[in-house]
Amino acid sequence: MKSAKIREIVLGKALDPMKSETRHSLALVAFLAWVGLGADGLSSSAYGPEETFRALGEHSHLGLYMALATAITVFIIALAYNQVIELFPTGGGGYRVASILVGPYMGLIAGCALILDYVLTIAISVAAGVEALASLLPLGFHAYKLPAEAFFIGLLIILNLRGMKEAIRILLPIFLGFVVTHFALIVYGIFAHASFLPDLVPSTLSETTSLASDIGWISVAGMLLLAYSQGGGTYTGLEAVSNNVNILAEPRVHTGKMTMIYMALSLAFTASGIILLYLLWDAKPIEGQTLNASTFRAIIESFGLGAWANQIMLTVVLAFEAGLLFVAANTGFLGGPAVLSNMASDSWVPHKFRYLSTRLVTQNGILVMGIAALAILLWTGGSVTLLVVLYSVSVFLTFAISLFGLCLYWWRHRNEKFWMRRLFLSLLGFVICASILGVLLVERFTEGAWAAVLIIAAIAGLCIYIRNHYRDTKNAIHSVDQVFANQPFGPQAGPIDPDPNDQTAVFIVGSSRGGGLHALLWVQRMFPGHFKNFIFVNARTVDAHAYGGEGAVEQMRAEANATLKFFVDFCHSHGMASAAYLGFGTDVVDEVTKLCETISTDYPSSIFFTSKLIFEHDNWFIRLLHNQAALAIQRRLHFESLQMVILPMKV
């Protein structure tokens, strides 16, 4: 009881998934979705523009092209992904698009890339946030960056285990502080040096021509493309809304599109505006400081307020920047578990990634994303440059596959209105993303791109093994169902009510009718004539798939009632007294235990039975793929002085 109380204090009280007002209270309106999901894209302005600008080297005047290209690319990708929101209003984003429009194995690659993408969202956001804070401190403090990053990841895990909306509300002031401070600095920084703007375009064209005469136009184009690709992290996060449409407030499609508009406008303005500031204020790298920090310091010092005031203002700006990066890390805890949940529905990853906690969040996914992000930070040493390469490869692989799927869709639906316009937009986005991906793989292969390819391939290989196991298990269960499918109903008609004073056999059943009949016939064979009452219990787990889908909970209730009715009718037809109990919750063990306690009160002479899958070649990994609910329920009932028998069912 004491541990349960501590858990409630830390994570909050349990929520009832069956109440309609619960779903409504958790759904995100466009503004909160912009904060929770859009922070990923907006925060990339803390490192994406810098990576682009640094890639230009001494030819920094070419940054004007990058500023324009960044703004245009953001809108192209955002508009293309609006189509994803329209076509897949239940969420799933790049994974669902690729699975349905291209094929399951391309969907798998997109899903694996998205998993890595969201792990890196957490890792790079936390690392960049700590870098921003470290810019305010002496170099001696930089040795403590990794422990600080581990601390912030742990804090974000706890926040997200409490619930996504609570986490967003806590982080909302930080998000708004970033938007206000950076908007003000960008606007002031541009207008303060507006006199340089008329000369910026001619000088950029002049330098471009001069550079082309030295190294050739192809080399110039390659340099620009490399810098453009290196800043690919700027566009990350634009897919987050399409992945999480299921958590948006109704009407979901409209809310999703509004969120995308907010994201595109804020990201295009901030990212391209910061690159423009680098040009106008002649930004130079300084050891121990980010380019944003040195540029903002120069702008603030131009206010002429004094050293202390300047330092305080810079501290506030960089604190909000670091804070927004931590908010952006939160996107990984929203999107990553959602991708794992969708892949679990298709049996690519363990089914337990669909399970919800008492706070109606995918707890297993949150924990895995946090631990994986921490592992990558330790491996890379928190190097933002290396993380950006890994990040960009995974993001643009997903973008390219998704947009290719949209191209196929609009080509197949050429009879629909405006199909050509939408095909052109999807094709343009695909060419841009595929080009960035290609350049990154070629130019940055030895600098980290190889690791992204290897990690995605390793995850995909593991997923294929898991799906093959689930397929074989499903076929084996189907074979058992087929064996018992021909069990004839008896001649008797009409219900027979159980007598509470008689011996009662209680069967904990699932969706498999064969498993339930296997247990029923086994008990009758082993204890002939002993039991007079036959009670069937079914507790359905309200997982992420059921809770997020439109009408999924109602469909699950109908299927559960149909299964229980089958068992009760079968018993009645053979002259056996029977009844059924049904429950719903996020933890099947808790729900079954509650139902069994109720039944033991109604029928004091009860013994409980359930089936458990037994594999010929069992190991820890097989046990990881299947829940151990039967053993957990038996243990709980034992402490309640209730007897339970587990019947092995070989598969």
ABEGO torsion letter per residue (X at the ends): XAAAAAAAAAAEBBBBAABAAAAAAABBBAAAAAAAAAAAAAAAAAAAAAAAAAAAEABAAAAAAAAAAAAAAAAAAAAAAAAAAAABAAEGEAAAAAAAAAEAAAAAAAAAAAAAAAAAAAAAAAAAAAAAAAAABBAAAAAAAAAAAAAAAAAAAAAAAAEAAAAAAAAAAAAAAAAAAAAAAAAAAAAAAAAAAAAAAAAAAAAAAAAAAAAEAAAAAAAAAAAAAAAAAAABGAAAAAAAAAABBOBAAAAAAAAAAAAAAAAAAAAAAAAAAAAAAGBBBBBGBBAAAAAAAAAAAAAGAEAAAAAAAAAAAAAAAAAAAAAAAAAAAAAAAAAAAAAAAAGABBAAAABBBAAGBBAAAAAAAAAAAAAAAAAAGGBAAAAAAAAAAAAAAAAAAAAAAAAAAAAABAABBGAAAAAAAAAAAAAAAAAAAAAAAAAAAAAGAAAAAAAAAAAAAAAAAAAAAAAAAAAAAAAAAAAAAABBBBABBEBBBBBAABBBBBBBBBABAAAAAAAAAAAAAABBGABABBBBBBBBBBBAAAAABBGAAAAAAAAAAAAAAAAAAAAAAAGBBBBBBBBBBABAAAAAAAAAAAAAAABABBBBBBBBBBBABBBAAAAAABBAAAAAAAAAAAAAGBBBBBBBBBX
